[in-house]
């Protein structure tokens, strides 16, 4: 039995009665799940957070009940004549002697609770309190609570202490867009909601805290994706002093291995596999490859340097070899349309017959010499198909990644019940932004792998001690060895176009703290919601959050964001200027 409050409303929960309770008097409380009449007898299934029990209303029982009424019912437990093996309480039923309606469901339900997953998103979120009554959502909430407690206990056992960092902080020039909060007491100035506890956890290291963690709320004004909330999310945040990248890997591998063993019944082998950023982009055209998919990408640009095929001329060309067996023309046409729907110009391919000759597709445009080079590189065999995408370099990388993922799905190459873990390491420190200027590629507070003079000589080839943990194609953790030297920080920010004054003004606490002596430190932030997605095999992150926003960053339940009174705006020195 669950540890519930025993009082006038209930003496036991709806999921605990068994044959050993036959003959006992009990009181249950919950929601009316189903109502079924048979002759003069009414069968009611009563549901609470812990389970369901069938309640019998005898022929002489006079009461009007609706589905989702909240009731308290007292009676005697008896053995069911027709047992239900699909219910833990399916061997018994409660014969009602007294029923009290605690909360009447007076409105017509906007959807069936049991099938709320099939309902339009906005309708579902508008009535989220009804949606959460469904069994699968209650299981999600319970798992989320259990997982959060498990993480806390695990990190505590390793000597980490949990520290709550501020929710109102200063805006940062890096990363995603901030959510800004105007200050009433400081006219014209704004707080920002933290994108992550980055600066504060580093300040804790300078304060002498040795091992910090927090299940931290983070806020980013981003567009929604299936695996990303558009407003807020939680992450397992950690930092360690006097530590190296390998120390972080050891801690997080032990945490993830333990979590997946307990909650998924599958303990991954440690240490996890590793790929450098360059290897990941070369072989998979992605820095978060799903390695359950065995397909790899090859660059064949040089092979077709002199090709007369118009689509290949002056373009970067990527190839993927896959065994497609005897799939017909519709399969290839469908793939082509799929890629075009993602802004690709098209898809070229050749099929390898039993004589290892190319046929169909663009076979007539491939010379014998080009074929021999492809054979050496791709090692194709009979019934293989070689797919080609060609475009400018940045675009073709995106299209090759999308094609690889789609082929993995359509060819059923991915074990949906498997988990694959891989560290992506050695990220580039800098990249070129849309204006062709040097910008931080990942995290401005990271430590470069070379000394500053080497970095200055060739910033775009500088590597950082930065790392991601990728699980089944999802970036599940991101972290770095931190730069704890203020002079080095200034030099690195200069390369990205920020002078010393920007560093001092935007990161005053961190910059000044480091000048008082700081230990080497490193850490990571691991997505708690994405971890829940993986454990529950959910496709959408909203399904593992109690009260999520919709794809437009709006909450149909509370109508957030909404307008506010002019008086409130005046208090915070804000004036709305309408177009």
Backbone torsions as a table, in degrees:
resi	resn	phi	psi	omega
1	UNK	NA	141.2	177.4
2	UNK	-73.9	155.8	-177.4
3	UNK	-80.0	75.3	-178.5
4	UNK	-99.0	164.7	174.5
5	UNK	-75.6	124.9	177.4
6	UNK	-96.4	118.2	-176.4
7	UNK	-154.7	-157.5	-176.6
8	UNK	-68.5	-18.9	-178.3
9	UNK	-84.4	-34.3	-177.9
10	UNK	-160.0	150.3	175.9
11	UNK	-110.8	-10.6	-179.5
12	UNK	-160.7	159.4	178.6
13	UNK	-85.5	172.4	-174.4
14	UNK	-80.2	1.2	-178.0
15	UNK	-114.9	6.4	-168.7
16	UNK	-112.9	-16.1	-177.3
17	UNK	-67.3	139.1	-179.3
18	UNK	-137.2	-178.9	-179.6
19	UNK	-58.4	-29.9	179.5
20	UNK	-67.5	-12.0	179.5
21	UNK	-94.9	-1.4	-178.6
22	UNK	-57.1	133.3	-179.8
23	UNK	92.3	-10.2	-178.2
24	UNK	-88.7	151.5	173.4
25	UNK	-88.2	133.8	178.6
26	UNK	-145.4	157.4	174.8
27	UNK	-121.5	126.0	177.7
28	UNK	-111.8	155.5	175.0
29	UNK	-139.9	142.6	179.2
30	UNK	170.4	-160.4	-178.8
31	UNK	-102.1	141.7	175.7
32	UNK	-72.8	112.9	-176.1
33	UNK	-85.0	-51.2	177.8
34	UNK	-141.1	154.5	176.0
35	UNK	-130.1	128.0	179.1
36	UNK	-138.3	130.8	-179.5
37	UNK	-106.9	138.1	177.9
38	UNK	-139.8	104.6	-173.0
39	UNK	66.7	-128.6	178.4
40	UNK	-94.3	-1.7	-176.9
41	UNK	-96.4	140.3	176.7
42	UNK	-112.0	128.3	177.5
43	UNK	-102.7	121.8	178.9
44	UNK	-119.8	129.6	171.3
45	UNK	-97.2	121.2	-178.4
46	UNK	-100.7	135.2	-173.4
47	UNK	-125.8	132.4	167.6
48	UNK	-128.4	-167.7	-175.5
49	UNK	-64.7	-22.1	-169.9
50	UNK	-101.6	-13.1	-179.3
51	UNK	161.4	-161.8	-177.3
52	UNK	-136.1	147.0	175.9
53	UNK	-137.6	139.4	176.1
54	UNK	-81.2	132.9	178.0
55	UNK	-116.5	134.5	179.9
56	UNK	-104.2	125.9	173.0
57	UNK	-102.6	109.7	-177.4
58	UNK	-60.0	170.1	-174.0
59	UNK	-59.4	-35.9	-175.8
60	UNK	-86.1	8.6	-176.7
61	UNK	-87.1	120.9	-175.7
62	UNK	-112.4	103.6	176.0
63	UNK	-160.7	140.9	178.3
64	UNK	-98.4	119.6	179.8
65	UNK	-119.8	144.4	172.4
66	UNK	-113.1	155.6	172.3
67	UNK	-59.5	138.9	-179.6
68	UNK	76.2	5.0	166.6
69	UNK	-59.3	145.3	175.9
70	UNK	-100.9	120.6	-174.1
71	UNK	-133.7	160.7	168.5
72	UNK	-119.2	128.7	-175.8
73	UNK	-130.9	131.4	178.4
74	UNK	-113.2	146.4	179.1
75	UNK	175.0	-169.2	-177.2
76	UNK	-106.5	140.8	178.5
77	UNK	-81.8	133.2	174.8
78	UNK	-135.7	161.8	178.6
79	UNK	-76.0	137.7	179.7
80	UNK	-76.9	139.6	175.8
81	UNK	-76.6	-33.0	177.1
82	UNK	-117.1	98.9	-173.4
83	UNK	-78.6	154.2	178.9
84	UNK	-117.4	101.5	-177.3
85	UNK	-67.6	-11.8	-178.8
86	UNK	-87.5	-5.3	177.3
87	UNK	-114.5	132.0	176.0
88	UNK	-56.4	-29.4	178.3
89	UNK	-97.9	18.3	-171.4
90	UNK	-71.1	-5.1	178.6
91	UNK	-90.8	-11.7	-174.5
92	UNK	-131.9	171.9	171.9
93	UNK	-152.7	159.2	179.8
94	UNK	-107.1	123.3	178.2
95	UNK	-88.9	115.3	-172.8
96	UNK	-70.0	134.5	172.7
97	UNK	-115.3	-27.3	-179.4
98	UNK	-150.2	134.0	177.1
99	UNK	-130.0	133.6	174.6
100	UNK	-119.9	125.5	176.5
101	UNK	-82.5	115.6	-177.2
102	UNK	-91.8	-30.0	-179.7
103	UNK	-154.4	114.8	-174.9
104	UNK	-85.1	131.3	172.5
105	UNK	-85.6	98.0	-172.9
106	UNK	-92.9	-16.7	-177.1
107	UNK	-100.6	156.9	174.2
108	UNK	-71.9	130.8	-179.1
109	UNK	-63.4	134.9	179.8
110	UNK	-71.1	-18.2	176.1
111	UNK	-163.8	164.1	176.4
112	UNK	-73.9	128.4	-177.3
113	UNK	-57.2	-43.5	-173.9
114	UNK	-64.8	-27.6	-175.6
115	UNK	-115.5	29.8	-176.5
116	UNK	-65.5	-21.5	179.1
117	UNK	-63.4	-22.1	-177.8
118	UNK	-92.9	4.3	-174.5
119	UNK	-89.3	151.3	174.4
120	UNK	-48.1	137.6	-172.8
121	UNK	-55.9	-49.8	-175.8
122	UNK	-65.3	-37.1	177.3
123	UNK	-65.7	-42.3	179.4
124	UNK	-62.0	-42.0	-178.3
125	UNK	-76.0	-30.1	177.3
126	UNK	-62.8	-36.9	178.4
127	UNK	-111.1	45.6	-175.5
128	UNK	-58.5	-32.6	179.4
129	UNK	-63.9	-28.0	173.6
130	UNK	-79.3	-42.9	178.4
131	UNK	-56.0	-39.7	-178.2
132	UNK	-69.7	-12.9	176.6
133	UNK	-72.8	-19.6	-178.6
134	UNK	-64.6	147.0	-175.7
135	UNK	-56.5	-43.5	-175.5
136	UNK	-65.5	-30.7	178.1
137	UNK	-76.7	-35.3	175.8
138	UNK	-65.3	-38.3	177.1
139	UNK	-64.9	-38.0	178.2
140	UNK	-63.4	-46.1	-179.6
141	UNK	-62.5	-40.5	179.3
142	UNK	-65.9	-43.6	178.4
143	UNK	-62.3	-42.4	-179.9
144	UNK	-60.3	-43.6	178.2
145	UNK	-64.6	-45.1	-179.5
146	UNK	-63.6	-41.6	-178.9
147	UNK	-66.0	-41.6	179.9
148	UNK	-62.4	-43.3	178.2
149	UNK	-65.6	-38.9	-179.6
150	UNK	-63.5	-44.2	179.2
151	UNK	-61.6	-45.2	-179.8
152	UNK	-60.0	-45.9	-179.3
153	UNK	-65.8	-38.9	-178.4
154	UNK	-64.8	-48.2	-178.6
155	UNK	-66.9	-35.7	177.2
156	UNK	-63.4	-39.8	178.7
157	UNK	-63.5	-28.5	179.1
158	UNK	-86.2	3.7	176.3
159	UNK	91.4	9.5	176.4
160	UNK	-81.7	142.9	175.0
161	UNK	-110.3	141.6	-178.6
162	UNK	-89.3	127.1	179.1
163	UNK	-126.3	131.3	177.6
164	UNK	-88.8	121.9	-179.3
165	UNK	-97.0	163.2	-173.1
166	UNK	-62.5	148.6	173.8
167	UNK	-92.0	-32.9	174.6
168	UNK	-98.1	121.9	-176.9
169	UNK	-145.2	-164.1	-178.3
170	UNK	-97.1	150.1	178.2
171	UNK	-68.3	145.9	179.6
172	UNK	-114.9	143.6	-178.8
173	UNK	-77.6	-6.6	-175.7
174	UNK	-110.0	164.8	174.0
175	UNK	84.5	-153.5	-178.6
176	UNK	-79.0	-179.3	178.1
177	UNK	-71.7	140.2	176.9
178	UNK	-81.7	152.4	161.8
179	UNK	-89.9	124.2	-174.6
180	UNK	-101.8	144.0	179.5
181	UNK	-125.8	115.4	-179.2
182	UNK	-68.6	147.1	-179.6
183	UNK	-98.3	124.6	178.0
184	UNK	-69.6	-39.0	-175.0
185	UNK	-84.7	-10.8	-178.8
186	UNK	-130.3	83.2	-174.3
187	UNK	-52.5	133.3	176.8
188	UNK	80.9	1.1	179.8
189	UNK	-113.7	155.5	-173.2
190	UNK	-133.4	145.0	164.2
191	UNK	-86.7	167.6	169.6
192	UNK	-130.6	142.2	172.2
193	UNK	-74.5	139.4	-172.5
194	UNK	-69.6	130.5	172.3
195	UNK	-70.3	-26.1	176.1
196	UNK	-170.2	160.9	179.4
197	UNK	-80.3	29.6	-169.5
198	UNK	-49.2	-59.7	-174.8
199	UNK	-66.2	-39.7	-175.8
200	UNK	-67.6	-36.0	180.0
201	UNK	-72.4	-29.0	174.5
202	UNK	-71.4	-35.3	175.8
203	UNK	-65.0	-33.4	176.2
204	UNK	-63.5	-35.5	177.9
205	UNK	-65.5	-39.1	178.6
206	UNK	-71.9	-18.3	179.6
207	UNK	-83.4	-7.1	179.1
208	UNK	102.4	-0.1	173.8
209	UNK	-69.5	131.3	-173.7
210	UNK	-89.3	-41.6	-179.1
211	UNK	-138.5	114.5	-179.3
212	UNK	-114.0	146.2	166.8
213	UNK	-148.6	164.7	179.0
214	UNK	-164.8	138.8	167.7
215	UNK	-90.2	95.3	-161.6
216	UNK	-103.1	136.9	169.6
217	UNK	-76.3	135.2	-179.8
218	UNK	-128.1	146.9	-172.9
219	UNK	-129.7	123.9	178.6
220	UNK	-141.5	132.0	-179.8
221	UNK	-86.7	81.8	-175.4
222	UNK	-122.7	161.9	172.8
223	UNK	-70.6	146.6	-179.3
224	UNK	-74.3	148.6	168.8
225	UNK	-136.1	169.4	179.0
226	UNK	-56.3	-37.1	-176.6
227	UNK	-104.6	16.7	-177.8
228	UNK	-142.7	127.0	175.5
229	UNK	-76.0	139.6	-175.1
230	UNK	-78.6	-4.4	-175.4
231	UNK	-131.3	-57.1	-174.4
232	UNK	-140.6	156.5	177.0
233	UNK	-157.2	171.1	178.5
234	UNK	-115.9	145.2	176.2
235	UNK	-136.3	150.2	173.6
236	UNK	-84.0	101.0	-173.4
237	UNK	-97.9	135.6	178.9
238	UNK	-147.3	155.1	176.7
239	UNK	-151.4	145.9	-178.4
240	UNK	-133.0	134.9	174.7
241	UNK	-89.1	155.4	179.4
242	UNK	51.7	45.9	-175.1
243	UNK	-132.8	164.1	179.1
244	UNK	-120.2	174.4	176.3
245	UNK	-54.8	-41.0	-178.3
246	UNK	-64.3	-32.9	178.3
247	UNK	-66.1	-40.9	177.2
248	UNK	-62.9	-44.9	-179.6
249	UNK	-58.8	-43.1	-177.2
250	UNK	-62.9	-45.0	-178.9
251	UNK	-65.7	-49.0	-174.7
252	UNK	-72.6	-31.6	174.6
253	UNK	-65.3	-40.6	178.9
254	UNK	-67.1	-38.0	178.1
255	UNK	-65.0	-50.8	-177.5
256	UNK	-65.9	-39.8	178.9
257	UNK	-61.7	-40.6	-179.8
258	UNK	-68.9	-42.0	179.4
259	UNK	-61.7	-47.8	-175.9
260	UNK	-71.9	-27.4	174.3
261	UNK	-68.1	-44.4	-175.7
262	UNK	-75.5	-44.6	-170.5
263	UNK	-99.2	-15.3	178.3
264	UNK	-122.3	-7.0	179.9
265	UNK	70.5	19.0	-178.0
266	UNK	-137.5	105.1	179.0
267	UNK	-86.7	117.5	179.6
268	UNK	-70.9	151.2	177.4
269	UNK	-73.3	135.5	176.6
270	UNK	-116.1	152.9	-3.1
271	UNK	-69.8	154.9	179.5
272	UNK	-69.3	156.7	175.8
273	UNK	-62.9	158.6	178.2
274	UNK	-132.9	142.4	171.7
275	UNK	-132.9	139.6	170.7
276	UNK	-73.9	159.7	176.7
277	UNK	-55.9	-42.4	-179.3
278	UNK	-63.2	-41.6	179.4
279	UNK	-65.3	-41.6	-179.5
280	UNK	-63.0	-44.6	-179.2
281	UNK	-70.6	-33.6	-180.0
282	UNK	-69.5	-45.7	-171.6
283	UNK	-93.1	-21.2	-174.8
284	UNK	-131.5	-4.9	-177.8
285	UNK	53.9	34.0	179.9
286	UNK	-157.5	143.3	174.0
287	UNK	-92.6	8.6	171.9
288	UNK	-139.9	62.9	-175.4
289	UNK	-73.0	142.7	172.5
290	UNK	-86.7	104.9	-174.3
291	UNK	-83.9	3.7	167.6
292	UNK	-69.0	-24.4	178.2
293	UNK	-86.2	117.5	-175.3
294	UNK	-77.9	-10.2	-176.1
295	UNK	-67.8	141.9	176.4
296	UNK	-122.1	161.2	179.3
297	UNK	-107.5	140.4	176.5
298	UNK	-123.4	141.5	175.3
299	UNK	-87.9	118.4	-177.1
300	UNK	-117.3	22.5	-177.9
301	UNK	-58.2	-45.5	-177.9
302	UNK	-66.4	-34.0	-179.5
303	UNK	-61.4	-35.4	-176.6
304	UNK	-105.9	27.2	-178.5
305	UNK	-58.6	-31.1	-178.2
306	UNK	-111.6	19.9	-176.5
307	UNK	-65.0	145.1	176.2
308	UNK	-92.5	-3.2	179.4
309	UNK	-73.7	118.2	-171.8
310	UNK	-55.3	-39.6	-176.8
311	UNK	-65.2	-21.9	-177.5
312	UNK	-91.2	-18.9	-173.6
313	UNK	-66.2	131.6	176.0
314	UNK	58.3	28.1	179.8
315	UNK	-125.8	159.7	167.6
316	UNK	-83.3	137.5	-175.1
317	UNK	-125.0	127.4	176.3
318	UNK	-115.9	147.0	-178.8
319	UNK	-129.2	145.6	174.8
320	UNK	-130.6	126.5	177.1
321	UNK	-98.3	128.9	179.0
322	UNK	-142.9	143.4	177.9
323	UNK	-85.2	104.0	-175.5
324	UNK	-101.7	3.9	176.6
325	UNK	55.4	-128.4	-175.9
326	UNK	-109.2	31.7	174.9
327	UNK	-57.4	140.2	-176.6
328	UNK	-86.7	-174.5	-176.4
329	UNK	-59.6	-35.5	-178.6
330	UNK	-59.6	-35.1	179.6
331	UNK	-60.5	-46.4	-177.8
332	UNK	-72.2	-39.4	177.5
333	UNK	-63.3	-39.0	179.5
334	UNK	-65.1	-40.9	177.0
335	UNK	-63.5	-40.3	179.1
336	UNK	-61.9	-45.6	179.8
337	UNK	-66.0	-34.9	177.2
338	UNK	-60.4	-46.7	-179.8
339	UNK	-67.9	-39.3	177.7
340	UNK	-61.5	-34.3	177.6
341	UNK	-66.6	-13.4	176.5
342	UNK	-110.9	25.3	170.4
343	UNK	79.2	11.2	173.1
344	UNK	-77.7	154.8	180.0
345	UNK	-76.6	-23.6	-179.8
346	UNK	164.9	-169.7	-179.4
347	UNK	-141.8	127.6	176.6
348	UNK	-107.7	152.1	-179.9
349	UNK	-159.2	161.4	168.9
350	UNK	-137.3	147.6	177.3
351	UNK	-106.4	142.0	-179.7
352	UNK	-98.5	119.6	-179.1
353	UNK	-85.7	-175.4	-176.2
354	UNK	-65.8	-19.6	177.9
355	UNK	-95.2	12.0	-179.7
356	UNK	61.3	29.4	174.9
357	UNK	-101.0	151.6	176.8
358	UNK	-81.3	138.9	175.0
359	UNK	-144.1	162.7	-178.6
360	UNK	59.3	179.5	177.6
361	UNK	57.8	-129.2	-176.6
362	UNK	-102.2	24.7	-175.4
363	UNK	-55.6	-34.3	-177.1
364	UNK	-70.9	-15.2	179.8
365	UNK	-93.6	-2.3	-177.3
366	UNK	-103.3	121.6	-178.5
367	UNK	-76.3	166.3	178.8
368	UNK	-62.7	-40.2	179.5
369	UNK	-63.8	-41.7	178.3
370	UNK	-65.7	-37.8	178.5
371	UNK	-62.9	-42.7	-179.5
372	UNK	-64.6	-38.1	177.7
373	UNK	-67.0	-38.3	177.1
374	UNK	-65.8	-38.7	179.3
375	UNK	-61.7	-41.3	-179.4
376	UNK	-68.0	-38.8	-177.1
377	UNK	-78.3	-45.9	-170.9
378	UNK	-97.1	-18.1	-179.2
379	UNK	51.3	50.6	-177.5
380	UNK	-73.1	159.4	178.8
381	UNK	-137.1	178.0	-177.2
382	UNK	-57.5	140.7	179.5
383	UNK	75.1	3.4	171.8
384	UNK	-76.9	152.1	170.1
385	UNK	-121.0	136.3	176.5
386	UNK	-107.2	120.4	179.6
387	UNK	-100.4	140.8	-179.8
388	UNK	-124.9	135.2	168.8
389	UNK	-124.0	138.2	-177.0
390	UNK	-135.8	134.9	178.5
391	UNK	-178.0	-171.5	174.0
392	UNK	-63.6	155.8	-168.2
393	UNK	-55.1	-48.6	-175.6
394	UNK	-66.0	-35.7	179.8
395	UNK	-73.2	-41.7	-175.8
396	UNK	-67.4	-30.4	175.8
397	UNK	-63.1	-44.4	178.8
398	UNK	-63.3	-44.6	-176.8
399	UNK	-68.0	-37.9	179.3
400	UNK	-65.1	-38.4	177.2
401	UNK	-63.4	-46.8	-179.9
402	UNK	-62.8	-42.4	-179.7
403	UNK	-64.3	-43.9	179.5
404	UNK	-59.1	-45.0	-179.8
405	UNK	-64.2	-42.3	-177.5
406	UNK	-69.2	-38.5	176.8
407	UNK	-63.5	-39.4	178.0
408	UNK	-58.7	-39.5	179.6
409	UNK	-72.1	-49.7	-173.5
410	UNK	-68.7	-32.0	179.5
411	UNK	-89.9	3.5	177.9
412	UNK	54.3	48.1	-179.9
413	UNK	-90.6	-8.8	-171.9
414	UNK	-106.1	125.3	174.1
415	UNK	-80.6	106.7	-174.7
416	UNK	-65.6	-18.7	-179.2
417	UNK	-95.6	-0.4	-178.3
418	UNK	-92.9	159.3	174.7
419	UNK	-126.5	130.6	178.6
420	UNK	-123.5	125.9	-176.4
421	UNK	-111.8	133.6	176.4
422	UNK	-148.8	134.0	172.3
423	UNK	-84.1	131.9	169.4
424	UNK	-103.2	121.8	-172.7
425	UNK	-124.8	172.2	174.4
426	UNK	59.4	51.2	176.5
427	UNK	-68.8	150.2	173.4
428	UNK	-66.0	141.1	-179.3
429	UNK	-73.1	-39.8	-177.7
430	UNK	-124.1	161.9	172.8
431	UNK	-147.1	172.3	175.2
432	UNK	-92.5	133.3	176.8
433	UNK	-81.9	-174.4	-176.2
434	UNK	-63.3	-21.3	179.1
435	UNK	-95.1	6.1	179.2
436	UNK	79.5	15.6	179.6
437	UNK	-100.7	154.4	179.9
438	UNK	-70.2	132.3	179.5
439	UNK	-140.8	158.7	175.2
440	UNK	-66.0	135.9	-177.4
441	UNK	-90.3	-23.1	-170.9
442	UNK	-140.4	-63.5	-175.2
443	UNK	-149.4	119.1	-174.5
444	UNK	-70.8	-13.1	-176.7
445	UNK	-96.3	11.9	-176.2
446	UNK	-83.8	165.7	179.2
447	UNK	-98.8	127.1	176.0
448	UNK	-71.9	155.5	-178.6
449	UNK	-83.4	-11.5	177.6
450	UNK	-117.7	164.7	177.4
451	UNK	-71.9	164.2	-170.1
452	UNK	-62.2	-34.0	-179.9
453	UNK	-65.7	-38.7	176.5
454	UNK	-66.8	-39.6	179.4
455	UNK	-63.2	-42.1	-179.1
456	UNK	-62.6	-34.5	-178.1
457	UNK	-64.6	-36.7	-176.4
458	UNK	-150.9	74.6	-174.1
459	UNK	-56.9	-36.6	-175.0
460	UNK	-73.4	-13.1	175.6
461	UNK	-103.0	3.3	-179.8
462	UNK	-73.3	135.6	177.7
463	UNK	-102.2	150.6	179.1
464	UNK	-116.2	155.3	170.5
465	UNK	-80.1	71.0	179.4
466	UNK	-125.4	148.8	-173.8
467	UNK	-152.8	148.5	173.2
468	UNK	-124.5	146.1	169.3
469	UNK	-104.4	121.2	-178.2
470	UNK	-109.2	129.9	178.1
471	UNK	-124.3	116.4	177.7
472	UNK	52.9	36.3	176.6
473	UNK	88.1	3.0	177.2
474	UNK	-108.0	131.6	171.3
475	UNK	-70.9	109.2	-173.4
476	UNK	-102.9	-16.4	-178.5
477	UNK	-154.5	144.2	175.2
478	UNK	-139.1	140.3	-178.8
479	UNK	-163.3	-177.6	-177.0
480	UNK	-166.2	158.5	162.8
481	UNK	-80.2	130.3	-172.1
482	UNK	-86.9	150.8	171.4
483	UNK	-84.7	113.9	-175.2
484	UNK	-109.0	15.9	-178.5
485	UNK	-112.9	116.6	-174.5
486	UNK	-60.6	-38.8	-179.9
487	UNK	-64.0	-41.3	178.8
488	UNK	-67.0	-37.3	177.5
489	UNK	-59.7	-45.0	-179.9
490	UNK	-61.0	-44.5	-178.4
491	UNK	-64.1	-40.0	-179.2
492	UNK	-69.7	-39.9	178.5
493	UNK	-67.4	-31.7	176.5
494	UNK	-60.7	-41.2	179.5
495	UNK	-62.3	-27.8	178.9
496	UNK	-93.5	9.4	174.4
497	UNK	93.1	9.8	178.7
498	UNK	-109.2	128.4	179.1
499	UNK	-84.1	176.3	-175.9
500	UNK	-58.5	-35.4	-178.4
501	UNK	-63.4	-36.4	178.1
502	UNK	-63.6	-44.6	179.6
503	UNK	-61.2	-45.5	-178.6
504	UNK	-66.2	-36.6	-176.7
505	UNK	-81.8	-38.7	-176.5
506	UNK	-83.5	-31.0	-178.7
507	UNK	-128.2	53.3	-173.5
508	UNK	-62.5	-41.9	-177.4
509	UNK	-64.3	-46.4	-177.4
510	UNK	-67.0	-46.1	-178.1
511	UNK	-61.4	-46.7	-179.3
512	UNK	-68.9	-39.3	-179.1
513	UNK	-61.0	-41.0	-179.6
514	UNK	-64.4	-28.9	-178.9
515	UNK	-72.5	-10.4	175.8
516	UNK	-98.4	11.3	179.1
517	UNK	95.8	120.4	-179.9
518	UNK	-134.6	140.5	178.1
519	UNK	-76.6	154.3	170.7
520	UNK	-61.1	139.1	-177.3
521	UNK	-152.4	161.5	-179.1
522	UNK	-158.0	164.5	-178.2
523	UNK	-174.8	-160.7	-176.6
524	UNK	-163.1	164.9	170.6
525	UNK	-127.8	122.2	-176.8
526	UNK	-111.7	129.2	-176.7
527	UNK	-68.0	113.6	179.8
528	UNK	-69.8	-42.7	-178.4
529	UNK	-66.7	-38.6	177.7
530	UNK	-68.3	-33.8	175.1
531	UNK	-62.3	-41.8	176.0
532	UNK	-62.4	-41.5	177.3
533	UNK	-56.5	-45.5	-177.4
534	UNK	-67.0	-42.3	-177.6
535	UNK	-68.3	-30.4	-177.3
536	UNK	-100.9	0.6	-179.1
537	UNK	56.5	37.3	176.7
538	UNK	-88.0	144.5	179.1
539	UNK	-87.5	-27.1	-175.1
540	UNK	-116.9	133.2	-176.8
541	UNK	-67.0	-26.5	-179.7
542	UNK	-61.4	-24.9	-176.1
543	UNK	-77.8	-4.0	177.2
544	UNK	-117.6	13.7	178.5
545	UNK	-117.1	136.0	-175.6
546	UNK	-60.5	-50.2	-178.0
547	UNK	-130.6	80.7	-176.3
548	UNK	-82.4	163.9	170.3
549	UNK	-87.3	162.7	173.8
550	UNK	-84.3	-175.1	-173.8
551	UNK	-66.0	-17.5	178.1
552	UNK	-95.6	10.0	-179.7
553	UNK	72.5	26.1	-179.7
554	UNK	-115.4	154.3	177.8
555	UNK	-114.4	102.0	-179.7
556	UNK	-62.5	-19.7	-179.6
557	UNK	-70.9	-47.6	-176.6
558	UNK	-107.4	-0.8	-176.5
559	UNK	63.0	28.2	174.6
560	UNK	-85.9	142.8	-6.4
561	UNK	-77.5	151.9	179.2
562	UNK	-135.9	178.2	179.0
563	UNK	-80.5	159.3	178.0
564	UNK	-127.1	163.1	-178.7
565	UNK	-63.3	148.6	177.9
566	UNK	-57.4	-33.4	-179.6
567	UNK	-63.1	-41.1	178.0
568	UNK	-65.7	-39.7	177.4
569	UNK	-62.8	-41.4	179.7
570	UNK	-63.4	-38.1	179.8
571	UNK	-59.9	-33.1	-178.0
572	UNK	-105.2	15.1	171.3
573	UNK	62.8	39.6	179.7
574	UNK	-117.1	137.3	174.9
575	UNK	-127.1	129.4	179.2
576	UNK	-84.4	121.8	177.0
577	UNK	-103.2	113.5	-177.4
578	UNK	-90.3	144.2	177.4
579	UNK	-66.4	NA	NA
